[in-house]
Amino acid sequence: MARLCPLFSGSTGNSYYIGSRTAGVLLDAGRSARQMEGALRRCRLDPLAVQGIFVTHEHRDHIAGVRVFAKKYGIPVFASAGTLTGCGADLEQVECRVLGEAVEVAGMQVTPFPTPHDCRESVGFRIRTADGREFALATDLGRVTDCVREHLLGAECVVLESNHDREMVLQGPYPTYLKHRILSGRGHLSNGDCAQFLPELARSGTRRFLLAHVSRENNTPALARETALDALTEAGLEEGVDFWLGVAGPENQDGTSILF
């Protein structure tokens, strides 16, 4: 059975482990190498199980620990050409591989797809695990494009951004330029836009949803979950029967793993 371990999520750092107990990959490494090691061990995973680090984009909360962690354990780093350029010195003395088509790592097929975000060349990931399960992740995206939709539909487990409540952003203390950035089509996905997409995913076969990158200033985990749950139940779906719904916290303190 495949497992997803949400190690960190949010503006203070992002990282997810996907694979088996003995072999898998990291999607981003946005905390220090020491914090990454601690988070993996809380999930009862040896850092040596990580056979590749796949980077979504070059923003600091996604790459802070990549260089040191990858160098220490001799792990290759995979990212789009634009992301590798954007990372610059953050990936010095690390084996880097340009992502284009699907690649095989840790017995899994990892397929990148473009996401709309205010960076050089961000991507999400669709992964077929060693036992044939389908997983997808899309965070840091301003909207659900046709390409994002295509790569998420049919995945049994999906990590999807539910970053902010639109009204909280508009009424909050952020400067106008930052509000525009967050709410733009290359910013972050709102609770409402995330929730609107969930019933379609459920009808395509998704059974486990993990809401991610929840803002500390413009959202709450409870509000993100309530918005998503309302959309799913209004579509005639029953929690615990048709789907499981969770929210990734800033740090996985109890070592929770999601099996699928």
C-alpha positions as CSV (number, residue, x, y, z in Angstrom):
1,M,0.0,0.0,0.0
2,A,1.3,3.5,-0.9
3,R,1.7,6.1,1.8
4,L,1.6,9.9,1.8
5,C,3.3,11.7,4.7
6,P,2.6,15.4,4.8
7,L,5.7,16.6,6.5
8,F,5.2,20.4,6.3
9,S,2.6,22.7,4.6
10,G,2.2,26.4,4.4
11,S,4.2,29.6,4.2
12,T,6.8,28.4,6.7
13,G,7.7,25.4,4.6
14,N,6.3,22.6,2.4
15,S,7.3,19.0,1.9
16,Y,5.6,15.7,1.3
17,Y,6.9,12.1,1.2
18,I,5.2,9.6,-1.1
19,G,6.1,6.0,-1.6
20,S,6.6,2.9,0.6
21,R,8.2,2.7,4.0
22,T,11.5,1.8,2.4
23,A,11.6,3.7,-0.9
24,G,10.0,7.0,-2.0
25,V,10.5,10.6,-3.0
26,L,10.1,14.0,-1.5
27,L,8.0,16.6,-3.1
28,D,9.7,19.9,-2.1
29,A,12.0,20.3,1.0
30,G,11.1,23.7,2.4
31,R,12.5,23.4,5.9
32,S,16.1,22.9,7.1
33,A,17.7,19.5,6.5
34,R,17.6,18.8,10.2
35,Q,13.9,19.6,10.4
36,M,13.3,17.4,7.4
37,E,15.1,14.5,9.0
38,G,13.1,14.9,12.2
39,A,9.8,15.0,10.3
40,L,10.7,11.8,8.4
41,R,11.6,10.0,11.5
42,R,8.4,11.0,13.2
43,C,6.7,9.3,10.3
44,R,8.9,6.2,11.0
45,L,10.8,6.8,7.8
46,D,14.6,6.6,7.4
47,P,15.9,9.6,5.4
48,L,17.8,7.0,3.3
49,A,14.5,5.9,1.9
50,V,14.3,9.1,-0.1
51,Q,15.6,8.4,-3.6
52,G,14.7,11.7,-5.3
53,I,13.6,15.3,-4.4
54,F,11.1,16.8,-6.9
55,V,10.7,20.6,-6.6
56,T,7.5,22.4,-7.6
57,H,9.2,25.8,-7.9
58,E,11.9,28.0,-6.5
59,H,10.2,30.0,-3.7
60,R,12.0,29.7,-0.4
61,D,9.2,27.8,1.4
62,H,9.7,24.9,-1.0
63,I,13.5,24.7,-1.3
64,A,15.0,25.9,2.0
65,G,16.4,22.4,2.8
66,V,17.0,20.9,-0.6
67,R,20.7,21.6,-1.1
68,V,21.9,20.4,2.3
69,F,19.6,17.4,2.5
70,A,20.3,16.3,-1.1
71,K,24.0,16.8,-0.6
72,K,24.1,14.9,2.7
73,Y,22.3,11.8,1.4
74,G,23.5,11.9,-2.3
75,I,19.9,12.4,-3.6
76,P,19.2,13.7,-7.1
77,V,17.0,16.8,-7.4
78,F,14.4,17.0,-10.2
79,A,12.9,20.2,-11.4
80,S,11.8,22.1,-14.5
81,A,14.5,24.1,-16.4
82,G,13.0,27.3,-15.2
83,T,13.0,26.2,-11.6
84,L,16.6,25.0,-11.7
85,T,17.6,28.4,-13.0
86,G,15.5,30.2,-10.4
87,C,17.1,28.2,-7.6
88,G,20.6,29.3,-8.6
89,A,23.1,28.9,-5.7
90,D,20.5,27.0,-3.6
91,L,21.4,23.9,-5.7
92,E,25.2,24.2,-5.8
93,Q,27.1,20.9,-5.5
94,V,23.9,18.9,-5.9
95,E,23.0,16.5,-8.7
96,C,20.2,18.2,-10.7
97,R,18.1,16.7,-13.4
98,V,15.8,18.7,-15.7
99,L,12.2,17.5,-15.6
100,G,10.4,17.2,-18.9
101,E,8.6,13.9,-19.4
102,A,7.7,11.3,-16.8
103,V,10.7,9.7,-14.9
104,E,11.0,6.5,-12.9
105,V,12.3,6.9,-9.3
106,A,11.9,4.5,-6.4
107,G,9.8,2.2,-8.5
108,M,7.3,5.0,-9.2
109,Q,6.5,7.0,-12.3
110,V,6.5,10.7,-11.6
111,T,4.9,13.0,-14.2
112,P,5.2,16.8,-13.9
113,F,2.6,19.2,-15.3
114,P,2.6,23.0,-15.5
115,T,0.8,25.1,-12.8
116,P,0.0,28.8,-13.0
117,H,2.0,30.6,-10.3
118,D,4.2,33.8,-10.1
119,C,7.5,32.1,-10.6
120,R,9.7,30.9,-13.5
121,E,8.2,27.5,-14.3
122,S,6.2,25.8,-11.5
123,V,4.8,22.3,-11.8
124,G,2.6,19.9,-10.0
125,F,3.1,16.1,-9.9
126,R,1.1,13.0,-10.9
127,I,2.6,9.8,-9.5
128,R,1.9,6.2,-10.1
129,T,3.2,4.3,-7.1
130,A,5.0,0.9,-7.2
131,D,1.8,-0.9,-6.4
132,G,-0.2,0.9,-9.2
133,R,-1.9,3.6,-7.1
134,E,-2.4,7.1,-8.5
135,F,-1.5,10.2,-6.6
136,A,-1.5,13.9,-7.5
137,L,-0.3,17.2,-6.0
138,A,-1.1,20.7,-7.0
139,T,-0.3,23.6,-4.6
140,D,0.7,27.2,-5.3
141,L,-1.6,27.8,-8.2
142,G,-3.9,30.7,-8.9
143,R,-6.5,28.7,-10.7
144,V,-7.4,25.1,-11.9
145,T,-6.4,25.1,-15.5
146,D,-7.5,22.5,-18.0
147,C,-4.0,20.9,-17.8
148,V,-4.2,20.8,-14.0
149,R,-7.6,19.2,-14.2
150,E,-6.5,16.6,-16.6
151,H,-3.6,15.5,-14.4
152,L,-5.6,15.4,-11.2
153,L,-8.7,13.6,-12.4
154,G,-8.8,9.9,-11.6
155,A,-6.0,10.1,-8.9
156,E,-7.0,8.1,-5.8
157,C,-5.3,10.5,-3.5
158,V,-5.0,14.3,-4.2
159,V,-3.2,17.1,-2.3
160,L,-4.8,20.4,-3.4
161,E,-4.2,23.9,-2.3
162,S,-6.9,25.6,-0.3
163,N,-4.9,28.7,0.6
164,H,-7.3,31.5,1.5
165,D,-10.7,32.8,2.1
166,R,-11.3,35.6,-0.5
167,E,-13.1,37.9,1.9
168,M,-10.5,37.5,4.6
169,V,-7.9,38.6,2.0
170,L,-9.9,41.6,0.9
171,Q,-10.7,42.8,4.4
172,G,-7.3,41.9,5.9
173,P,-4.2,44.1,6.5
174,Y,-2.1,43.1,3.5
175,P,-1.0,45.9,1.2
176,T,-3.0,46.2,-2.0
177,Y,-0.3,44.8,-4.3
178,L,0.0,41.6,-2.2
179,K,-3.8,41.1,-2.1
180,H,-3.8,41.3,-5.9
181,R,-0.9,38.8,-6.1
182,I,-2.7,36.3,-3.9
183,L,-6.0,36.6,-5.7
184,S,-4.6,36.6,-9.2
185,G,-4.7,33.7,-11.6
186,R,-1.0,33.2,-10.9
187,G,-1.4,33.5,-7.1
188,H,-2.9,31.0,-4.7
189,L,-6.1,28.9,-4.9
190,S,-9.0,30.0,-2.7
191,N,-11.1,27.8,-0.5
192,G,-14.0,28.4,-2.9
193,D,-12.2,27.5,-6.1
194,C,-10.6,24.4,-4.4
195,A,-14.0,23.2,-3.1
196,Q,-15.7,23.7,-6.4
197,F,-13.3,21.2,-8.1
198,L,-13.6,18.5,-5.4
199,P,-16.9,16.9,-6.5
200,E,-15.6,16.5,-10.0
201,L,-12.5,14.8,-8.6
202,A,-14.6,12.5,-6.4
203,R,-16.7,11.5,-9.3
204,S,-13.5,10.6,-11.2
205,G,-12.4,8.2,-8.4
206,T,-10.6,10.4,-5.9
207,R,-11.3,9.0,-2.4
208,R,-8.7,10.9,-0.2
209,F,-8.4,14.6,-0.2
210,L,-5.7,16.6,1.6
211,L,-6.2,20.4,1.6
212,A,-2.8,22.1,1.7
213,H,-0.9,25.4,2.0
214,V,-3.6,26.9,4.3
215,S,-2.7,30.5,5.0
216,R,-2.2,31.5,8.7
217,E,-3.3,35.1,8.0
218,N,-6.2,34.7,5.5
219,N,-7.7,31.3,6.4
220,T,-8.2,28.7,9.1
221,P,-8.0,24.9,8.8
222,A,-11.6,24.7,10.0
223,L,-12.9,27.1,7.4
224,A,-11.0,25.4,4.6
225,R,-12.4,22.1,5.6
226,E,-15.9,23.4,6.1
227,T,-15.9,25.0,2.6
228,A,-14.7,21.7,1.0
229,L,-17.0,19.5,3.0
230,D,-20.1,21.7,2.1
231,A,-19.3,21.3,-1.6
232,L,-18.8,17.6,-1.4
233,T,-22.0,16.9,0.6
234,E,-24.1,19.3,-1.6
235,A,-23.0,17.1,-4.5
236,G,-24.5,14.1,-2.7
237,L,-21.3,12.6,-1.4
238,E,-21.0,11.2,2.1
239,E,-17.9,11.7,4.2
240,G,-16.5,8.4,5.5
241,V,-18.3,6.5,2.8
242,D,-17.4,8.2,-0.5
243,F,-14.4,10.2,0.6
244,W,-11.9,11.1,3.4
245,L,-11.0,14.8,3.9
246,G,-8.0,16.1,5.8
247,V,-6.1,19.4,6.2
248,A,-2.3,19.5,6.2
249,G,-1.0,21.4,9.2
250,P,2.2,23.5,9.2
251,E,4.0,20.6,10.7
252,N,3.2,16.9,11.1
253,Q,3.9,16.6,14.8
254,D,2.4,13.2,15.4
255,G,3.8,11.4,12.3
256,T,0.5,10.9,10.5
257,S,0.6,8.9,7.3
258,I,-2.2,8.6,4.8
259,L,-2.5,5.1,3.3
260,F,-4.2,4.6,-0.1
